């Protein structure tokens, strides 16, 4: 299996302060290519706000609360060197669609479920060849079939 690290899939997501208003967060989230807002306090990532978070707050009506009152926290993060399979497992386990990428305490961007999807297979395919090597053209080039006509190839999926 080809191993790919998260570093090649990181996209920008703006950081915002915890006191940012919902109206301002909604405006930022409407910008193209902004998958989420990463809430930071100093250098520390303290939460994530998505479009669905803002929609839920607006649907409840009332005030214009700061994002820290409804952000997703605590945040599950990943490092740039994390394998995409492990990052996908972390997303699934946390029930989120993106992970902030943090390198030695410094925020680098996010990796999204959509970015990981092309690198993940629903099934792990293992092919084991036993006996004769694969031949093309339907016959053994040596003119004989030492397996007695039965294939000993095994294909398994998990």
C-alpha positions in Angstrom: 0.0 0.0 0.0 1.3 3.5 -0.9 1.8 5.6 2.2 0.9 9.3 2.0 1.3 11.8 4.8 -1.1 14.5 5.7 1.5 17.2 4.8 0.7 16.9 1.1 -3.1 17.4 1.7 -3.1 20.4 4.1 -5.3 23.3 3.0 -5.7 26.8 4.6 -8.4 27.5 7.1 -8.3 30.9 8.8 -7.7 31.2 12.5 -10.1 33.4 14.5 -10.2 34.6 18.1 -12.6 33.0 20.6 -14.5 36.3 21.0 -15.4 36.6 17.2 -19.1 37.1 16.7 -21.4 34.6 14.9 -22.2 37.2 12.2 -18.5 37.7 11.5 -17.9 34.0 11.5 -20.7 33.5 9.0 -19.2 36.1 6.8 -15.8 34.4 6.9 -17.3 30.9 6.2 -19.0 32.2 3.1 -15.7 32.9 1.4 -14.7 30.3 -1.2 -12.3 27.5 -0.1 -12.9 28.1 3.6 -13.8 24.7 5.0 -14.0 25.9 8.7 -12.7 28.4 11.1 -10.0 27.3 13.5 -10.4 29.1 16.8 -7.0 29.9 18.4 -5.9 31.6 21.6 -2.4 32.7 21.1 -0.6 29.8 19.3 -3.0 27.2 20.7 -5.8 25.7 18.7 -8.8 25.7 21.1 -11.7 24.9 18.8 -13.2 24.6 15.4 -16.3 26.3 13.9 -18.0 24.9 10.8 -20.9 26.2 8.7 -23.3 23.8 10.3 -22.3 25.1 13.8 -23.2 28.7 12.7 -26.5 27.5 11.1 -27.5 25.8 14.3 -26.8 28.9 16.3 -28.8 31.1 13.9 -31.7 28.6 13.8 -32.0 28.9 17.6 -32.4 32.7 17.1 -31.7 35.4 19.6 -28.3 36.9 20.1 -25.0 37.0 18.3 -22.8 34.9 20.6 -19.0 34.6 20.3 -17.7 31.5 18.6 -16.2 30.1 21.8 -19.7 29.5 23.1 -20.5 26.9 20.5 -17.2 25.8 18.9 -16.3 22.2 18.8 -13.8 21.6 21.6 -11.6 20.0 22.7 -10.0 19.7 19.3 -8.5 16.5 17.9 -5.4 17.5 15.8 -2.9 15.7 13.7 0.7 16.3 12.6 1.9 16.8 9.0 3.8 13.5 9.2 0.6 11.5 10.0 -0.3 8.8 7.5 -3.7 9.5 5.8 -5.1 6.2 7.1 -4.4 7.2 10.7 -5.8 10.7 10.1 -9.0 9.1 8.7 -9.3 6.9 11.7 -8.9 9.9 14.0 -11.7 11.8 12.1 -14.0 8.8 12.3 -13.3 8.2 16.0 -13.9 11.9 16.8 -17.0 12.2 14.5 -15.5 15.2 12.6 -14.9 16.1 9.0 -11.6 17.8 9.4 -8.5 17.9 11.6 -6.3 20.9 12.3 -2.7 20.1 11.4 -0.3 21.2 14.1 3.5 20.9 13.8 5.5 21.4 17.0 2.7 23.5 18.5 2.3 25.6 15.3 -0.9 25.6 13.4 -0.3 24.7 9.7 -3.9 24.3 8.2 -6.5 21.6 8.1 -6.9 18.3 6.4 -10.5 17.4 5.3 -12.4 14.2 4.8 -12.7 15.1 1.1 -8.9 15.5 0.8 -8.3 12.1 2.3 -11.0 10.2 0.4 -9.0 9.5 -2.8 -6.2 7.9 -0.8 -8.3 5.5 1.1 -9.7 2.2 -0.2 -12.9 0.7 1.2 -11.2 -2.7 1.1 -7.6 -3.7 1.6 -6.7 -6.0 -1.3 -3.9 -8.5 -0.8 -2.8 -10.6 -3.7 -0.7 -13.7 -3.1 0.8 -15.7 -5.9 1.7 -19.3 -5.2 3.4 -21.5 -7.7 3.8 -20.3 -11.3 4.3 -16.7 -12.1 1.5 -14.9 -13.9 1.5 -15.5 -17.7 -0.4 -13.7 -20.4 -2.1 -15.2 -23.4 -3.9 -17.9 -21.6 -1.2 -20.6 -21.7 2.0 -21.5 -20.0 4.9 -20.5 -22.4 6.6 -23.7 -21.4 3.8 -25.8 -22.9 2.9 -27.6 -19.7 0.8 -26.8 -16.6 2.6 -28.1 -13.5 -0.4 -27.2 -11.3 -2.6 -29.8 -13.0 -4.9 -27.2 -14.4 -5.9 -25.8 -11.1 -5.0 -22.2 -10.2 -3.3 -21.6 -6.9 -3.7 -17.8 -6.9 -5.4 -16.4 -3.9 -7.1 -13.1 -3.8 -8.4 -11.9 -0.4 -10.1 -8.8 0.8 -10.6 -7.5 4.3 
